[in-house]
Amino acid sequence: MPAPWEGIGELPHMTNSAHQTASLIVAEDGLIDHIRQHAGLSEAAYRIPEDWRYRSPFHLLLAFGRRFTHTPSPEGLIGMPARLCYSNAARYALAHRSEGLVYAEGFALTHAELNFYLPHAWVVRPDGTVLDPTWDDAPGRAYVGIPIADSRLWPVAGGGLLQDFDRTLPLLRNGFPPNALADLGRPLITKGHS
C-alpha cells in the first residue's frame, strides 16, 4: 500500500515525465493567455495607424510566436549578467552561430511556483530547445517567443526587439523582413490546447 503522500499532485496513471510535460504545457498556455490579454488591452489603449501590420508587440508574438522547451545548460556555462538578457542572448547566439543557435525573444515564466511572466530573451538550439545564458536551470520555466534567424536584427547592444521603441516600431509598421525568422520551436496552438 502506498504512503498517503505518494502521488499527491500527480494525475492518475501519469508518469513523472508525462506529468512534467503536462505541467509545461499548462505553464506555456498561461504565458499565451498573458500575451493575449495584453494584446486585447493594447487594442483599446493605443491608436495605431490603419496601414500598420501589427497593433502591438503582443500581436507580433501571437502572429509569429512559438513555444520552447528549456533543457539544462551545457556544463561550464556560467550565467551572464542579470537584467541584460537581450544582449546576453544576442551575444551568445552570435558567438555560437556556427552551431546553429539563434536569438529568440518573448516572455518567460520565471519559476513554476511563482507564475510570474517577464519579457525575456534566450537562445534556441537547432532542435528547438532553449539555452538560457542569463537565467539558471530552475525547473518549471516556460518560454514563448519569436526565433530570429537574421543576426542583423539581434540586439547585441541590448534593448530587445519587442521592448526597444526604435526597433519595435518598424516591426509593427512593416512586419519582419523576408527570411528573418527561424522555423524552430512548437506552434502556439497545440493539438487539444489553445
Secondary structure per residue as TSV (DSSP state, phi and psi in degrees):
chain	resnum	aa	ss	phi	psi
A	1	M	-	360.0	128.8
A	2	P	-	-69.8	154.3
A	3	A	-	-65.2	151.7
A	4	P	T	-58.9	-26.0
A	5	W	T	-88.9	-13.5
A	6	E	T	-67.9	136.7
A	7	G	T	84.7	-5.5
A	8	I	T	-65.6	132.9
A	9	G	T	86.9	-4.0
A	10	E	S	-106.6	151.1
A	11	L	-	-81.0	147.1
A	12	P	T	-57.2	141.1
A	13	H	T	59.8	27.8
A	14	M	-	-114.1	127.7
A	15	T	-	-71.8	165.4
A	16	N	H	-60.3	-40.8
A	17	S	H	-65.0	-42.8
A	18	A	H	-65.4	-36.9
A	19	H	H	-64.5	-42.6
A	20	Q	H	-63.9	-40.1
A	21	T	H	-63.7	-44.8
A	22	A	H	-62.4	-41.1
A	23	S	H	-63.8	-39.2
A	24	L	H	-64.8	-43.5
A	25	I	H	-63.0	-39.8
A	26	V	H	-62.8	-42.6
A	27	A	H	-65.0	-42.3
A	28	E	H	-64.7	-41.8
A	29	D	H	-59.8	-37.7
A	30	G	H	-62.2	-41.5
A	31	L	H	-62.5	-44.4
A	32	I	H	-64.2	-41.1
A	33	D	H	-60.5	-41.9
A	34	H	H	-58.3	-46.2
A	35	I	H	-64.3	-43.3
A	36	R	H	-62.0	-41.9
A	37	Q	H	-60.5	-45.1
A	38	H	H	-68.7	-33.4
A	39	A	H	-62.6	-43.0
A	40	G	H	-64.4	-41.9
A	41	L	H	-64.3	-39.2
A	42	S	H	-68.6	-29.2
A	43	E	H	-62.9	-37.5
A	44	A	H	-81.8	-26.1
A	45	A	H	-90.9	-29.0
A	46	Y	-	-117.8	140.2
A	47	R	-	-99.6	107.5
A	48	I	-	-103.7	139.2
A	49	P	-	-55.0	142.4
A	50	E	T	-58.9	-30.5
A	51	D	T	-84.7	-0.3
A	52	W	-	-75.5	144.8
A	53	R	S	-77.4	-31.1
A	54	Y	-	-134.2	142.8
A	55	R	S	-83.2	-25.6
A	56	S	S	-162.4	167.6
A	57	P	H	-59.2	-28.8
A	58	F	H	-66.6	-36.5
A	59	H	H	-67.3	-36.8
A	60	L	H	-60.8	-44.0
A	61	L	H	-62.8	-40.5
A	62	L	H	-68.5	-31.6
A	63	A	H	-78.1	-37.7
A	64	F	H	-121.2	-5.8
A	65	G	-	-66.4	156.2
A	66	R	E	-137.1	159.2
A	67	R	E	-92.1	142.9
A	68	F	E	-132.6	142.2
A	69	T	E	-99.7	128.6
A	70	H	E	-79.2	137.5
A	71	T	-	-127.7	158.0
A	72	P	-	-57.0	146.4
A	73	S	-	-70.2	155.1
A	74	P	-	-62.5	149.2
A	75	E	T	-59.5	135.8
A	76	G	T	93.2	-9.9
A	77	L	-	-73.0	118.6
A	78	I	-	-97.2	132.3
A	79	G	-	-53.2	135.0
A	80	M	-	-80.6	171.4
A	81	P	-	-55.7	133.8
A	82	A	T	-62.1	152.7
A	83	R	T	67.2	11.7
A	84	L	-	-124.0	37.7
A	85	C	H	-59.7	-35.7
A	86	Y	H	-65.1	-52.5
A	87	S	H	-70.4	-35.4
A	88	N	H	-58.0	-51.1
A	89	A	H	-65.7	-42.8
A	90	A	H	-64.1	-44.3
A	91	R	H	-67.9	-40.3
A	92	Y	H	-65.3	-44.7
A	93	A	H	-62.1	-40.9
A	94	L	H	-63.7	-43.5
A	95	A	H	-67.0	-24.9
A	96	H	T	-118.7	24.1
A	97	R	G	-58.9	-34.3
A	98	S	G	-64.1	-18.8
A	99	E	G	-90.0	2.6
A	100	G	T	86.1	14.0
A	101	L	-	-77.2	144.0
A	102	V	E	-131.3	157.0
A	103	Y	E	-78.6	141.5
A	104	A	E	-137.3	148.9
A	105	E	E	-143.4	142.2
A	106	G	E	174.7	-124.5
A	107	F	E	-129.2	149.4
A	108	A	E	-136.6	150.3
A	109	L	E	-87.7	123.3
A	110	T	S	-65.7	-49.3
A	111	H	-	-149.9	148.1
A	112	A	T	-57.7	-37.9
A	113	E	T	-76.1	-21.7
A	114	L	T	-90.1	-27.8
A	115	N	-	49.0	46.2
A	116	F	-	-113.7	116.5
A	117	Y	E	-98.6	132.5
A	118	L	E	-128.6	145.0
A	119	P	E	-60.7	137.9
A	120	H	E	-157.5	161.5
A	121	A	E	-131.9	149.3
A	122	W	E	-152.4	-176.9
A	123	V	E	-115.3	143.3
A	124	V	E	-114.2	131.1
A	125	R	-	-78.4	165.1
A	126	P	T	-58.7	-23.9
A	127	D	T	-86.1	3.8
A	128	G	S	87.2	6.0
A	129	T	E	-91.8	158.3
A	130	V	E	-88.9	136.7
A	131	L	E	-120.1	117.2
A	132	D	-	-106.1	104.9
A	133	P	S	-75.1	-8.1
A	134	T	S	-103.0	-47.4
A	135	W	S	-93.9	155.3
A	136	D	-	-74.7	-177.7
A	137	D	-	-92.3	41.0
A	138	A	-	-59.1	139.7
A	139	P	T	-68.2	153.0
A	140	G	T	87.3	7.3
A	141	R	-	-72.7	142.5
A	142	A	E	-128.5	146.1
A	143	Y	E	-132.8	131.8
A	144	V	E	-134.3	121.8
A	145	G	E	-169.0	-171.3
A	146	I	E	-110.6	121.8
A	147	P	E	-83.9	123.7
A	148	I	E	-106.0	114.9
A	149	A	-	-82.2	-30.4
A	150	D	-	-79.5	105.7
A	151	S	G	-65.3	-16.2
A	152	R	G	-67.5	-21.4
A	153	L	G	-89.3	-12.9
A	154	W	S	-66.2	127.5
A	155	P	-	-81.2	72.3
A	156	V	T	-58.5	-34.3
A	157	A	T	-83.4	-0.3
A	158	G	S	100.0	-178.3
A	159	G	S	97.4	-32.1
A	160	G	-	78.3	151.0
A	161	L	T	-76.7	-36.0
A	162	L	T	-97.9	-3.1
A	163	Q	T	-113.9	-20.9
A	164	D	-	-96.4	119.3
A	165	F	H	-49.3	-48.8
A	166	D	H	-66.9	-28.9
A	167	R	H	-86.5	-31.3
A	168	T	H	-74.6	-42.5
A	169	L	H	-55.0	-47.0
A	170	P	H	-62.2	-33.0
A	171	L	H	-69.5	-38.1
A	172	L	H	-67.8	-40.0
A	173	R	H	-71.4	-46.4
A	174	N	H	-116.5	-13.5
A	175	G	-	82.5	-170.8
A	176	F	-	-84.4	147.2
A	177	P	-	-62.2	158.3
A	178	P	T	-56.6	141.1
A	179	N	T	63.3	17.9
A	180	A	-	-79.9	-22.4
A	181	L	B	-102.1	150.9
A	182	A	-	-99.2	144.6
A	183	D	-	-90.2	72.0
A	184	L	-	-128.4	158.9
A	185	G	S	86.8	-172.6
A	186	R	E	-113.8	150.8
A	187	P	E	-57.9	154.8
A	188	L	S	-63.0	-37.4
A	189	I	S	-98.7	119.2
A	190	T	-	-104.6	159.2
A	191	K	T	-56.8	122.5
A	192	G	T	86.3	-4.1
A	193	H	-	-131.8	153.3
A	194	S	-	-114.9	360.0
